[in-house]
């Protein structure tokens, strides 16, 4: 008895099935790689969005601090102007008082130095 193998058509089908299996395996590998790339891209996008949100929060904080600093500088400027005005008033009062003090001091010193009659 002679064993007869598959015919031409059957071998062609088997080869086609094997080729389709290899192509399916390659597509499956490509699909896994694409899924991995997609997951990585999603993670990067989510991380970038979070990073952008943090940067925007920091920017808002800096803007708020800038506004507070401007208000503080304005109030300090007003205070400096008030202190300057007070200083000028005190200096003008001192200028008016100083000659009288010198005169009094000179009178006292003059009475001590000069003999009384």
C-alpha positions in Angstrom: 0.0 0.0 0.0 1.2 3.3 -1.0 0.5 6.4 1.1 -0.6 9.2 -1.0 0.2 12.8 0.4 -1.8 15.9 -0.2 -2.3 17.1 -3.7 -1.2 20.3 -5.3 -4.3 22.2 -4.3 -4.1 21.0 -0.8 -0.4 21.9 -0.5 -1.3 25.4 -1.9 -4.0 25.8 0.7 -1.6 24.6 3.5 1.0 27.1 2.3 -1.6 29.8 2.1 -2.8 29.0 5.6 0.8 29.1 6.9 1.5 32.4 5.1 -1.7 33.8 6.6 -0.6 32.6 10.0 2.7 34.3 9.7 1.0 37.5 8.4 -1.4 37.3 11.4 1.5 36.9 13.8 3.3 39.9 12.2 0.1 42.0 12.4 -0.5 40.9 16.0 3.1 42.0 16.8 2.5 45.3 15.0 -0.7 45.8 16.9 0.9 45.2 20.2 3.6 47.7 19.3 1.1 50.2 18.2 -0.9 49.7 21.4 2.2 50.2 23.4 3.0 53.4 21.5 -0.6 54.6 22.0 -0.4 54.0 25.7 2.9 55.8 25.9 1.5 58.7 23.9 -1.5 58.9 26.2 0.7 58.8 29.3 2.9 61.6 27.8 -0.2 63.6 26.9 -1.7 63.2 30.4 1.7 64.1 32.0 2.1 67.1 29.7 -1.4 68.2 30.5 -0.6 67.9 34.3 2.7 69.7 33.8 0.9 72.5 31.8 -1.7 72.8 34.6 1.0 73.1 37.2 2.8 75.7 35.1 -0.4 77.7 34.7 -1.0 77.5 38.5 2.5 78.7 39.1 2.0 81.5 36.6 -1.2 82.5 38.4 0.6 82.5 41.7 3.4 84.7 40.3 0.8 87.1 38.8 -0.9 87.3 42.2 2.4 87.8 44.0 3.2 90.5 41.4 -0.1 92.3 42.1 0.5 92.1 45.9 4.1 93.4 45.4 2.8 96.3 43.4 0.3 97.2 46.1 3.0 96.9 48.7 5.4 99.1 46.8 2.6 101.7 46.4 1.8 101.7 50.1 5.5 101.9 50.9 5.9 104.8 48.5 3.0 106.6 50.2 4.6 106.0 53.6 8.0 107.3 52.4 6.3 110.4 51.2 4.5 110.9 54.5 7.8 110.4 56.4 9.6 112.8 54.1 6.9 115.4 54.7 7.2 114.9 58.5 11.0 115.2 58.2 10.7 118.4 56.3 8.3 119.8 58.8 10.6 118.8 61.7 13.6 120.3 60.0 11.8 123.6 59.4 10.7 123.7 63.1 14.2 122.8 64.1 15.7 125.6 62.0 13.4 128.1 63.7 14.2 126.8 67.2 18.0 126.5 66.8 18.8 130.2 66.8 16.9 130.7 70.0 18.8 127.8 71.6 22.1 129.3 70.5 21.1 132.6 71.9 20.1 131.1 75.2 23.3 129.1 75.4 25.4 132.1 74.5 23.7 134.1 77.2 24.3 131.4 79.8 27.9 131.0 78.8 28.3 134.7 78.6 27.0 135.2 82.1 29.4 132.5 83.5 32.4 134.0 81.6 31.9 137.7 82.2 32.2 138.9 85.7 29.1 140.5 87.3 29.4 143.9 88.5 
